[in-house]
């Protein structure tokens, strides 16, 4: 069966498609800020279609990760922290990550004792914080959060997450530039000390930010309370030897519990209208470390492929529109029929794109970004109408033929006398 490409590739459909993407490109430079849109904006900016996969479709079976042990500090107290560190170090873990900001100097004797622990052991990673990002310099002004009394004698890693302002955590930044040089995130420093090869695999991906593959919650790790750590009758070596120990605030989720170092994540069972943050920072760091150790990353569908898909989809929509415009023109209720039919197609297409995004993410751990396609679908119907009226009122556009011109081949004449 021979395909007649002239019936598929029509000049006005191509020009309408170009017109739609041109309008989208122009609109991308327009900044619209209306206060009455704020409730809607804040309601959807923490939402991602893949949240449904995490919240509803993920495997809920708890699988214990015995490489990482979590230790709760309660409300951080430096004297208790020092005592806990001595007990944990005696159990010979491979890495200790302290997800606590030791800001300022307090009791001289207690601070000196804690500093001595950092001096004696080279397997500790201390959390800090990056502040004051400069757009012009493309770097943070400084690293803060933990006093130099402690940070000068141990490795440090920033505990900031992209999106801290909304408290919704989906990404982490492996490395950020500061005015004093490169700074790596807390989880990367922990993983580097435990398994340097895992960080090499991360660096080969060359991603500015990585989406966190959140597969575990606090129940997936062995967790210790301060009382258990300080109990000298408990043999910690059986659990802690050669393990990663992450120390942080990990209290129970009681109703009157202060929400400290807790964030919203896609694992939240309420993926819309969230009210209570569902995961502690230490658990998020544990997820990032697990993801690096297992080389279990979320990949992205190439941007060029999604853009090409958007072009094909919008061309198909323009084809559909102009064909229906011509067909329904002879009916008296033409505008209402066409509007309802076109908007129904738009809703179905957007719903199918959401379903496709969720299914591909669930089945292949690949994130597809159809933002351009969805915005184009929303605009295509109205912009096709505008293009139609431009075609009717701009002579040069009206003279464009419907189809590409084809070269007509005349039969070869061997005898000139045969031509009349």
Residue pairs with C-beta under 8 A, 6 or more apart in sequence:
6 403
6 404
6 406
7 403
8 319
9 404
10 319
10 322
10 402
10 403
11 400
11 401
11 402
11 403
11 404
12 322
12 387
12 391
12 400
12 402
13 315
13 318
13 319
13 322
14 315
15 387
15 397
15 400
16 318
16 322
16 383
16 384
16 387
17 311
17 314
17 315
17 318
19 383
19 386
19 387
20 314
20 318
20 376
20 379
20 380
20 383
20 384
21 311
21 314
21 376
23 379
23 383
24 372
24 375
24 376
24 379
43 273
45 166
46 166
46 168
46 264
46 274
47 271
47 272
48 170
48 266
49 354
49 357
49 358
50 266
50 357
50 358
50 361
50 367
51 266
51 268
51 271
52 271
52 358
53 266
53 358
53 361
53 362
54 214
54 265
54 266
54 267
54 271
55 266
55 267
55 268
55 269
55 270
55 271
56 271
57 358
57 362
58 215
58 267
62 219
62 220
63 216
63 220
64 220
64 221
64 222
65 216
65 220
65 221
65 286
65 290
66 222
66 243
67 194
67 243
67 244
67 290
67 293
68 221
68 243
68 244
68 245
68 246
68 286
68 289
68 290
69 93
69 221
69 222
69 223
69 224
69 239
69 240
69 243
69 244
69 245
69 246
70 218
70 221
70 222
70 223
70 224
70 245
70 246
70 248
70 250
70 282
70 283
70 286
71 84
71 88
71 223
71 224
71 226
71 229
71 245
71 246
71 247
71 248
71 250
72 223
72 224
72 225
72 226
72 248
72 249
72 250
72 251
73 80
73 81
73 84
73 100
73 226
73 247
73 248
73 249
73 250
74 80
74 225
74 226
74 249
74 251
75 249
76 100
76 249
78 102
78 106
78 107
78 110
78 111
78 114
79 107
79 110
79 113
80 226
80 230
81 98
81 100
81 114
81 247
82 110
82 113
82 114
82 117
83 230
84 226
84 229
84 230
84 247
85 96
85 114
85 117
85 124
85 247
86 117
87 229
87 230
87 232
87 236
88 96
88 229
88 236
88 240
88 245
88 247
89 96
89 117
89 121
89 123
90 236
90 237
91 236
91 237
91 239
91 240
91 241
92 237
92 240
92 241
92 242
93 123
93 240
93 241
93 242
93 243
93 244
93 245
94 123
94 193
94 194
94 242
94 243
94 244
95 123
95 125
95 190
95 193
95 194
95 244
95 245
96 121
96 123
96 124
96 125
96 245
96 247
97 124
97 125
97 127
97 186
97 187
97 189
97 190
97 244
97 245
97 246
97 247
97 285
98 124
98 125
98 126
98 127
98 247
98 248
99 127
99 159
99 186
99 246
99 247
99 248
99 249
99 261
99 281
99 282
99 285
100 126
100 127
100 247
100 248
100 249
101 127
101 128
101 129
101 145
101 146
101 159
102 114
102 126
102 145
102 146
102 147
102 149
102 150
102 151
103 144
103 145
103 146
103 147
104 147
105 111
105 147
105 149
111 149
111 150
114 150
115 149
115 150
115 153
117 124
118 124
118 126
118 150
118 153
118 154
119 153
122 154
123 193
124 154
124 155
125 154
125 155
125 156
125 157
125 186
125 189
125 190
125 193
126 146
126 150
126 151
126 154
126 155
126 156
126 157
127 145
127 146
127 156
127 157
127 158
127 159
127 186
128 143
128 144
128 145
128 146
128 151
128 156
128 157
128 158
128 159
129 143
129 144
129 145
129 158
129 159
129 160
130 140
130 142
130 143
130 144
130 158
130 160
130 176
130 178
130 183
131 140
131 141
131 142
131 143
131 144
132 140
132 141
132 142
133 139
133 140
133 141
134 140
134 141
137 179
138 177
139 176
139 177
139 178
139 179
140 176
140 177
140 178
140 179
140 183
141 178
141 179
142 178
142 179
142 180
143 156
143 158
143 178
143 180
143 183
145 158
145 159
146 156
155 189
155 193
156 183
156 189
157 183
157 184
157 185
157 186
157 187
157 188
157 189
157 190
158 176
158 183
158 184
158 185
158 186
159 185
159 186
159 281
159 285
160 173
160 185
161 169
161 171
161 172
161 263
161 281
161 284
162 171
162 172
162 173
162 209
163 169
163 170
163 171
166 264
167 263
167 264
167 277
168 263
168 264
168 265
169 212
169 263
169 264
169 265
169 279
169 284
170 211
170 212
170 265
170 266
171 209
171 210
171 211
171 212
172 185
172 187
172 209
172 210
172 212
172 284
172 288
173 185
173 208
173 209
173 210
174 184
174 185
174 188
174 202
174 203
174 207
174 209
174 210
175 182
175 183
175 184
175 185
175 188
176 182
176 183
176 185
177 183
184 192
185 288
186 285
187 285
187 288
187 289
187 292
188 199
188 202
188 288
188 292
190 244
190 246
190 285
190 289
191 198
191 199
191 202
191 288
191 289
191 292
191 293
192 198
192 199
194 244
194 289
194 293
195 292
195 293
198 292
198 293
198 295
199 292
201 292
201 295
202 210
202 292
205 297
210 297
210 298
211 297
211 298
211 367
212 265
212 284
212 287
212 288
212 291
213 287
213 291
213 296
213 297
213 298
213 365
214 265
214 266
214 267
214 279
214 284
214 287
215 287
215 290
215 291
215 296
216 283
216 286
216 287
216 290
217 267
217 279
217 283
218 250
218 279
218 280
218 283
221 283
221 286
222 239
223 250
224 239
228 234
229 236
244 289
246 282
246 285
246 286
246 289
247 282
248 261
248 280
248 281
248 282
248 285
249 260
249 261
249 280
249 281
249 282
250 280
250 282
250 283
251 257
251 260
253 276
259 276
259 277
261 280
261 281
261 282
262 277
262 278
262 279
262 280
262 281
263 277
263 278
263 279
263 280
263 281
263 284
264 274
264 277
264 278
264 279
265 278
265 279
265 284
267 278
267 279
268 274
268 277
268 278
268 279
269 278
290 296
291 297
296 365
297 365
298 361
298 365
298 366
298 367
299 365
299 366
299 367
300 366
300 367
300 368
300 369
301 360
301 366
301 367
301 368
301 369
303 369
306 368
306 369
306 370
306 372
306 373
307 372
309 370
309 373
310 370
310 372
310 373
310 376
313 349
313 373
313 376
313 377
314 373
314 376
314 377
314 380
317 345
317 349
317 376
317 377
317 380
317 381
317 384
318 380
318 384
320 345
321 342
321 380
321 381
321 384
322 384
322 388
324 338
324 341
324 342
325 338
325 384
325 388
328 334
328 337
328 338
328 341
331 337
339 381
342 381
343 381
346 377
346 378
346 380
346 381
349 377
350 374
350 377
350 378
353 370
353 373
353 374
353 377
356 368
356 370
357 367
357 368
357 370
360 366
360 368
361 367
361 368
390 397
391 397
391 398
391 400
392 398
413 419
